[in-house]
Amino acid sequence: MSEGEVSGVDLARVALRAAMEQARKNGSGQKTKRKPRTGTTVRRDGREPMGLGAAIGALVTERAWELPSAGATLRERWAAIAPELAGLVVAVGFDADSGRLTVCPESSAWATKARLDQTRVVAAATR
């Protein structure tokens, strides 16, 4: 072996460097990392969860109710709409601009129960 020849580890380094240069020329070098998605797409086709306020707002729009009277009616009818929640979750307000019914539960457990029953509550409100 002469002085100008490369062998062993040096030969591997030269081969690796040549392969990396060839990859850069071919465009298969390191690729930039994709940014993670920051937003989510929400579909309102009946399969996605919807907040109680949004559901009642959709109900008000669908039925073409006048918002102030619709809110008063919902508050007054709360005991009939949700009898099992009526004593422990109180309907305290209705925002006419957003169509949101505000309820005040006695505890976090009743707030969870109200969230779980929101589909049934909205169905009862539409009757």
N, C-alpha and C positions, 0 to 999 in steps of 0.2 A: 504494500500500500504506500503510495507516495504522499508527500506533504499536502498537496492540493485536494486530495480526495476527502470526502466527508463520510463518516461512518457512525454507527451506534445512535446515541441520543441526538447528536447533531444532525444526522440524516433525518431522523423523525421530525425535528424542529423545522428543517428546511421543507420537508414534504407537507407538514401542517400549514406552514406559512403560504406555500404555493396553493394549497387547496382553499384556504381562506380568501386569497386574492381572486382565485377563479370564481368562488361563490359570490363575492362582491360584484364582479363583472357580470355575472349571470343574473343578479338581482335577488339571489336567495340568501342574502345575509340576514342579520338580525332584523326582525320586524318590530315596529313600534307597538307598544302595548295598547290595547283598546281600553278606553275609559269605561268604567262600569256605568250601567244605566242609572240615571238619577231619578227619572220619572217613571210612573206606571200608567198604563192605559186602563181605564175603567170602562167596562161595558155596562150599559144599563138595559140589558136584554132579559132581565128577570133572573139571571144567574149570579149576579154580583150583589154583595150586601149593600144595603142602602140605609143611611141613618134615618131615625124616626122623623126628624125635622124635614129631611128631603122627601121622605115618603108622603108625609102630610102635605108638603108643598105641592108635590105632583098630584095628589088627590084634589087639592083646592083648584089647581089649574084644570085638571081633567073634568071636574064637575062644574066649572065656571062659577064657583061661589064668589061672592063678594068677600074680600078678605076680613074686614073687621067683624062682620056678622058671622062668618065661618069660624073665626077664632072664638067668639063668644059662645057659639053653639057647641064647639068642641069642648071648651072648658065646662060649660053647663052639663053636657052629656057625658063627662068623664066617668062618672059612676056607672052609667049604663054601658059605656064603651069597654071599660076595663074593670069589671066589678071586683075581681080578685086583687087588683092593685089599688083600687079607689081609696081605701083607708090608709094605705102606706106609701103611696106615690100620688102626690097632689099635682094637678094641672094648674100652674100658677100664671102662665101668660102665653100670649100668642103674638108673634111679630108679623105684622101684615106685610112688611117689605120682603122678608125671606120666606114666609109661610111656615115658620118654625114654631111648634108648640113646645113650651118649656114646662118640664115636669120637675118636681122636687121630691126625691125619694127620702125616706127616713134613714136609710143606711145604704152602704155600698152593695149589700146583698140584694136589696130591692131595686137598686139601679141596674144591677146585672139581670135580675128577673125581667125588668122592663125592656132591656135591650133584647133579651131572648124572645120575649113575647111581641116584639114590635110588628111582625108580619100579621099576627092575629089581631093586634090592636088596630092596625090600619084597615084590615078587612072588616072589623066591627064598625069602624068609623064610616065606612062607605055604605053601610046598610041604611 
